[in-house]
Amino acid sequence: MPTEDTPPPLAAAPLAYENSAFLNSADGRLIRIVSEYLEPLARFRREQIQDTVVFFGSARFRGRDEADHALELLANTGSTRPAPSEEQPAKAGEIASGAASDLQRKRAVAAVEMARYYEDARRLAQLLTRWAMKIPSRKHRFVVTSGGGPGIMEAANRGAHEAGGKTIGLNIRLPFEQAPNPYITPGLNFEFHYFFMRKLWFAYLSKALVVFPGGFGTLDEMFEIATLAQTQKLAKKITVVVYGSEYWKKVLNLDALVESGAISPKDLGMFQTADTPEQAFEMLRRGLTENYLAGELAAAHSQNHGKNHDEDLMAGWTVEDFLSPEMAKTRK
């Protein structure tokens, strides 16, 4: 029985991994970073994802009326709030009456283009997913992946969802209201705190990249992958399709980099340009087949040649088939 000199009983201390104050502190940062590697890895294993095709593009437009493909400009990248009315694309009546500003008129023209890119991304994701679902494999191949938000990201996830396939959304927590688009496969809906961990998962599983018109984030992701390929840090071949030649000719002048000696002429060979979903799909299908499927088929045929599969129902399986998705190898 406690006396006046005895302190009152202590409650049990929280377990370290249940101590939210510690986990959310600067001292717990390493655990948070590792968690954003291990938790997605566990889910990719569970969902049997082998590799991906990543779609990048503007997150600042979202479909507002599918009937006429009117678009609404968002306040910020991935935001759920619309931009102020003075920044929205002008409507036909506003242009006719002269009430629209010069910026609104320009954005009205851009909105028509972005509506087309939304539908093209949706169509391309459908074509890719239907093809990938026919590939004989124990795991899901070339799964359409996006940043998980609105705009082109939503279009990519939507197309894959409509085709009946799994589709991944790698969202990022931002300091304003935002939410994942509804077309992501629930078990493959991720939200990251650290941009660099999100970038890692974009690059780690990807076998191809499709770059639709976009802003800073799109440019950042495109050139990050291009830099890894250029410097041979990726020990794999990656197909990069830049979609929308008219847009990108206005935004980028890669020939100027060649002329100034900043990059090699052969570096331009990393990019292929497409202007229709069918054209882009053929580039992806050819690249993925030549770089991966043809070699895998030849290796499987060589490995299994002369074997009686009735004698070994697990022929061709390895430990990696059970444990992990196919990770991007890096050069040491």
C-alpha positions in Angstrom: 0.0 0.0 0.0 1.5 3.4 -1.0 2.6 5.8 1.7 3.1 9.5 1.6 6.6 8.9 0.4 5.7 6.5 -2.4 4.8 8.0 -5.9 1.5 7.0 -7.3 1.4 4.0 -9.7 2.6 4.6 -13.2 0.7 3.8 -16.3 2.4 1.5 -18.8 4.6 3.3 -21.2 3.5 3.2 -24.9 5.3 0.7 -27.1 7.8 2.6 -29.3 6.0 1.7 -32.5 2.7 2.9 -31.0 4.1 6.2 -29.8 2.6 8.7 -32.3 4.5 11.6 -30.7 7.8 9.8 -31.4 6.8 8.5 -34.9 5.8 12.0 -36.0 8.8 13.7 -34.6 12.2 14.5 -36.2 13.7 11.4 -34.4 11.1 9.1 -36.1 11.8 10.4 -39.6 13.8 7.4 -40.6 11.0 5.0 -39.6 8.5 7.1 -41.6 10.8 7.0 -44.7 11.3 3.2 -44.4 7.5 2.8 -43.9 6.9 4.5 -47.3 9.1 1.8 -48.9 8.0 -1.3 -47.0 4.2 -0.7 -46.9 3.8 -0.2 -50.6 6.1 -3.1 -51.3 3.9 -5.3 -49.1 0.8 -4.2 -51.0 2.4 -4.7 -54.5 3.3 -8.2 -53.4 -0.2 -8.9 -52.2 -1.8 -7.5 -55.3 0.7 -9.4 -57.5 2.0 -6.4 -59.4 5.1 -7.1 -61.5 5.6 -3.9 -63.4 3.9 -0.7 -64.5 3.5 1.9 -67.2 3.4 5.4 -65.7 1.2 8.3 -67.0 2.2 11.8 -66.2 0.3 15.0 -67.2 -1.6 18.1 -65.9 -3.5 17.7 -62.6 -5.0 21.2 -62.9 -8.0 20.3 -65.1 -10.9 18.0 -64.4 -13.8 17.0 -66.5 -16.9 19.0 -65.6 -19.4 18.0 -68.2 -18.7 14.8 -70.2 -21.3 15.7 -72.8 -19.5 18.8 -74.1 -16.1 18.1 -72.4 -16.1 21.4 -70.6 -13.2 21.6 -68.1 -12.7 23.4 -64.8 -9.4 24.8 -63.8 -8.3 23.8 -60.3 -6.7 26.1 -57.7 -3.5 24.1 -57.5 -2.0 20.8 -58.7 -4.2 18.0 -57.4 -6.5 20.4 -55.5 -10.2 19.7 -55.0 -11.1 23.4 -55.1 -11.6 25.3 -58.4 -9.5 28.3 -59.3 -11.1 31.7 -58.9 -13.6 32.6 -61.6 -11.4 35.2 -63.2 -8.9 32.4 -63.9 -11.4 29.9 -65.4 -11.6 29.3 -69.1 -14.1 31.6 -70.7 -17.5 30.3 -71.8 -18.8 30.9 -75.3 -21.3 33.5 -74.1 -18.6 35.4 -72.2 -16.4 35.5 -75.3 -19.2 36.6 -77.6 -20.2 39.4 -75.2 -16.7 40.6 -74.7 -16.8 39.9 -71.0 -13.9 37.5 -71.1 -10.4 38.6 -70.3 -7.5 37.8 -72.5 -6.3 35.1 -70.1 -9.7 33.6 -70.0 -9.9 33.5 -73.8 -6.5 31.8 -74.1 -7.5 29.3 -71.4 -10.7 28.6 -73.3 -8.7 27.5 -76.3 -6.4 25.5 -74.0 -9.4 23.9 -72.3 -10.5 22.4 -75.6 -7.0 20.9 -76.0 -6.9 19.6 -72.5 -10.3 18.0 -72.9 -8.9 16.1 -75.9 -5.8 15.0 -74.0 -8.0 13.8 -71.1 -10.0 11.6 -73.5 -6.8 10.5 -75.3 -5.2 9.4 -72.0 -8.3 7.5 -71.1 -8.4 5.8 -74.5 -4.7 4.9 -74.4 -5.0 3.4 -70.9 -7.9 1.3 -72.1 -5.9 0.0 -75.1 -2.8 -0.7 -72.9 -4.7 -2.5 -70.2 -6.7 -4.7 -72.5 -3.5 -5.8 -74.2 -1.6 -6.3 -71.0 -4.4 -8.4 -69.5 -4.0 -10.9 -72.3 -0.3 -11.5 -71.6 0.1 -15.0 -70.0 1.5 -14.2 -66.6 1.0 -15.2 -63.0 1.3 -11.5 -62.1 -0.2 -8.3 -63.4 1.9 -6.8 -66.2 2.4 -3.2 -67.3 -0.3 -1.8 -64.8 -1.4 1.7 -65.6 0.0 4.0 -62.8 -0.6 7.7 -62.2 -0.1 10.3 -59.5 -3.6 9.5 -58.2 -5.1 13.0 -58.6 -7.5 14.7 -61.1 -6.8 15.7 -64.8 -4.7 13.4 -66.9 -4.0 11.2 -63.8 -7.7 10.6 -63.4 -8.1 9.9 -67.2 -5.3 7.2 -67.0 -6.8 5.4 -64.0 -10.3 5.8 -65.5 -9.3 4.1 -68.8 -7.6 1.2 -67.0 -10.6 0.8 -64.7 -13.0 0.8 -67.6 -11.0 -1.9 -69.3 -11.3 -4.1 -66.3 -7.7 -4.0 -65.0 -6.0 -3.0 -61.9 -4.7 0.5 -61.7 -2.4 2.3 -59.3 -2.5 5.8 -57.8 0.6 7.2 -56.1 -0.9 10.3 -54.4 1.0 12.9 -52.3 -0.2 14.6 -49.2 -0.3 18.4 -49.9 -0.9 21.4 -47.6 -4.4 22.0 -49.2 -7.5 20.0 -49.7 -7.1 17.2 -52.2 -8.3 13.6 -52.7 -7.5 10.5 -54.9 -9.6 10.0 -58.0 -12.3 7.3 -57.7 -11.0 5.1 -60.5 -7.9 3.7 -58.6 -8.0 0.1 -57.5 -8.7 0.4 -53.7 -5.9 -1.9 -52.7 -3.5 0.1 -54.9 -4.4 3.6 -53.6 -1.3 5.1 -51.9 -0.6 8.4 -50.2 2.9 9.6 -49.6 4.4 12.3 -47.4 7.8 12.3 -48.9 8.1 13.3 -52.6 11.3 11.3 -53.0 9.7 8.1 -51.9 6.8 8.7 -54.3 9.4 9.3 -57.1 11.1 6.0 -56.1 7.9 4.0 -56.7 7.2 5.7 -60.0 10.7 4.7 -61.2 11.1 1.4 -59.4 8.4 -0.7 -61.2 8.0 1.3 -64.5 8.9 -0.2 -67.8 7.4 2.7 -69.8 6.5 6.3 -69.3 3.8 8.3 -71.1 4.1 12.1 -70.7 1.0 14.1 -71.5 0.9 17.9 -71.5 1.5 19.2 -68.0 3.4 21.7 -65.8 6.2 21.7 -63.3 5.4 18.2 -61.8 5.2 16.6 -65.2 8.5 18.2 -66.3 10.1 17.1 -63.1 9.1 13.5 -63.4 9.9 13.3 -67.1 13.4 14.6 -66.7 14.1 12.7 -63.6 13.5 9.4 -65.5 15.4 10.8 -68.5 18.4 11.6 -66.3 18.4 8.1 -64.7 18.4 6.6 -68.2 20.9 9.0 -69.6 23.4 8.4 -66.8 22.8 4.6 -67.0 21.6 4.4 -63.4 18.7 2.2 -64.6 19.9 -1.2 -65.8 16.7 -1.6 -67.8 15.3 -0.1 -71.0 12.4 2.2 -70.6 10.1 3.4 -73.4 9.3 7.1 -73.1 6.3 8.4 -75.2 5.8 12.2 -75.2 2.2 12.8 -76.1 1.0 16.0 -77.9 3.7 17.3 -80.3 2.0 20.7 -80.7 2.0 21.4 -77.0 5.5 20.1 -76.3 7.0 22.0 -79.3 5.8 25.2 -77.6 7.1 24.3 -74.2 10.5 22.5 -74.9 13.3 23.1 -77.3 15.5 20.0 -76.8 17.3 20.8 -80.1 18.7 23.9 -78.4 20.3 21.7 -75.7 21.9 19.6 -78.4 23.2 22.7 -80.3 24.7 24.1 -77.1 26.4 20.8 -76.3 24.3 20.4 -73.1 23.1 17.0 -74.2 24.2 14.5 -76.8 22.2 14.1 -80.1 21.7 10.5 -79.2 19.9 11.6 -76.0 17.0 12.7 -78.1 16.5 9.1 -79.1 15.1 8.4 -75.6 11.9 10.2 -76.6 9.2 9.1 -79.0 6.4 11.5 -79.9 2.7 10.5 -80.5 -0.4 12.4 -81.3 -3.1 9.7 -81.2 -3.9 7.0 -78.6 -3.4 4.3 -81.3 0.0 5.6 -82.3 1.1 5.8 -78.7 -0.2 2.3 -77.9 1.8 0.8 -80.8 5.0 2.5 -79.5 4.3 1.1 -76.0 3.4 -2.4 -77.3 6.5 -2.5 -79.5 8.9 -1.2 -76.8 7.5 -3.5 -74.1 7.5 -6.5 -76.4 11.1 -6.0 -77.7 12.6 -4.9 -74.4 10.8 -7.5 -72.1 8.3 -9.9 -73.4 10.4 -11.3 -76.3 13.4 -11.9 -74.0 11.2 -13.4 -71.3 9.5 -15.8 -73.7 12.9 -17.0 -75.1 14.2 -17.5 -71.6 11.2 -19.4 -70.5 11.3 -21.6 -73.6 15.0 -22.3 -73.0 14.5 -23.1 -69.3 11.5 -25.4 -69.9 12.6 -27.0 -73.1 12.4 -30.8 -72.8 10.7 -30.7 -69.4 7.5 -32.7 -68.6 5.3 -30.1 -66.9 3.1 -32.8 -65.5 6.1 -33.9 -63.4 6.7 -30.4 -62.0 3.6 -28.2 -61.6 5.8 -25.4 -60.3 8.2 -25.4 -63.3 9.7 -22.0 -63.9 8.7 -20.5 -60.5 11.3 -18.9 -58.3 11.4 -17.4 -54.8 10.9 -14.0 -56.3 7.6 -15.1 -57.8 6.3 -15.4 -54.3 8.0 -12.6 -52.6 8.1 -9.4 -54.6 7.3 -7.4 -57.7 9.9 -7.0 -60.4 12.1 -4.2 -59.1 14.1 -1.8 -61.3 17.7 -2.9 -61.1 20.3 -0.1 -60.7 23.9 -0.1 -61.7 26.3 -0.2 -58.8 
